[in-house]
Amino acid sequence: MKLSTARPERKFRRKIRYINPRFQGGAALAFAAMIVAGGILFGGLVYRDLGRAVWAAAMQGHYLMENPYEIVRDALLWHLAGLSATVTCLGVIVFLFLVRAIRRGIGRVIEMLLAVEGGDLSTPTDARGLTELARFGERVDAARAHTLSRIVALREEAASLAASGLPPEEFRSRWDGFKRKIRMVAP
């Protein structure tokens, strides 16, 4: 009787990938500031108008109203409608500004990557907009600078190899090593 050496099947578990909070910080703060400012404005206006309504109700002796809601209904409804409209409009405006900033920054990075395709490795990316895009542009610049330094080193080595006047066998071995270095930069 043979014992089975097969391993039990493992269930495939998906890896959870979290989004870096730095990509969300500025946008979240803009929306939070907008909501806090709206809440403060709403609270102040409602406090003022409800105080007036309650004062007027106290002076009338509550005889003209059936319930307390009638005292504050008009002021509260208008302020809630104004708050909803203002928050919606400001939210759309902030969203559009964020989209514009992201498009400008990504557009600049794409423009520089297309320039790299054309052979330009020295022009800085200078991505504007959100700070995350500026960091990404700096990383693109660092990668381009590293590639440019390797290309310059390869050019210098090619020039020294061309001017070396080595015997054919030694030249071929150095040439093969040089080709391996080129393949490391551009496969």
ChimeraX attribute file (.defattr): number of C-alpha atoms within 10 A of each C-alpha:
attribute: neighborCount
match mode: 1-to-1
recipient: residues
	/A:1	3
	/A:2	4
	/A:3	5
	/A:4	6
	/A:5	6
	/A:6	6
	/A:7	6
	/A:8	6
	/A:9	6
	/A:10	6
	/A:11	6
	/A:12	6
	/A:13	6
	/A:14	6
	/A:15	6
	/A:16	6
	/A:17	6
	/A:18	6
	/A:19	8
	/A:20	8
	/A:21	9
	/A:22	10
	/A:23	13
	/A:24	11
	/A:25	12
	/A:26	15
	/A:27	15
	/A:28	12
	/A:29	11
	/A:30	14
	/A:31	16
	/A:32	12
	/A:33	12
	/A:34	16
	/A:35	17
	/A:36	11
	/A:37	13
	/A:38	17
	/A:39	14
	/A:40	11
	/A:41	14
	/A:42	17
	/A:43	12
	/A:44	12
	/A:45	15
	/A:46	19
	/A:47	14
	/A:48	12
	/A:49	16
	/A:50	18
	/A:51	13
	/A:52	15
	/A:53	18
	/A:54	15
	/A:55	13
	/A:56	13
	/A:57	18
	/A:58	12
	/A:59	9
	/A:60	11
	/A:61	10
	/A:62	14
	/A:63	9
	/A:64	10
	/A:65	12
	/A:66	9
	/A:67	10
	/A:68	11
	/A:69	10
	/A:70	13
	/A:71	21
	/A:72	18
	/A:73	12
	/A:74	13
	/A:75	18
	/A:76	18
	/A:77	12
	/A:78	12
	/A:79	17
	/A:80	13
	/A:81	10
	/A:82	13
	/A:83	17
	/A:84	12
	/A:85	12
	/A:86	15
	/A:87	17
	/A:88	12
	/A:89	12
	/A:90	15
	/A:91	16
	/A:92	12
	/A:93	12
	/A:94	16
	/A:95	15
	/A:96	12
	/A:97	13
	/A:98	17
	/A:99	13
	/A:100	13
	/A:101	17
	/A:102	19
	/A:103	16
	/A:104	17
	/A:105	24
	/A:106	20
	/A:107	14
	/A:108	19
	/A:109	24
	/A:110	15
	/A:111	14
	/A:112	23
	/A:113	18
	/A:114	12
	/A:115	15
	/A:116	14
	/A:117	10
	/A:118	9
	/A:119	9
	/A:120	14
	/A:121	20
	/A:122	13
	/A:123	12
	/A:124	16
	/A:125	23
	/A:126	17
	/A:127	25
	/A:128	20
	/A:129	19
	/A:130	18
	/A:131	16
	/A:132	18
	/A:133	22
	/A:134	18
	/A:135	14
	/A:136	17
	/A:137	23
	/A:138	17
	/A:139	13
	/A:140	17
	/A:141	21
	/A:142	13
	/A:143	13
	/A:144	20
	/A:145	16
	/A:146	13
	/A:147	15
	/A:148	16
	/A:149	13
	/A:150	16
	/A:151	15
	/A:152	12
	/A:153	12
	/A:154	17
	/A:155	12
	/A:156	12
	/A:157	13
	/A:158	14
	/A:159	11
	/A:160	11
	/A:161	15
	/A:162	12
	/A:163	9
	/A:164	10
	/A:165	10
	/A:166	12
	/A:167	8
	/A:168	10
	/A:169	9
	/A:170	11
	/A:171	15
	/A:172	12
	/A:173	11
	/A:174	14
	/A:175	16
	/A:176	12
	/A:177	12
	/A:178	15
	/A:179	12
	/A:180	13
	/A:181	14
	/A:182	14
	/A:183	10
	/A:184	9
	/A:185	12
	/A:186	9
	/A:187	7
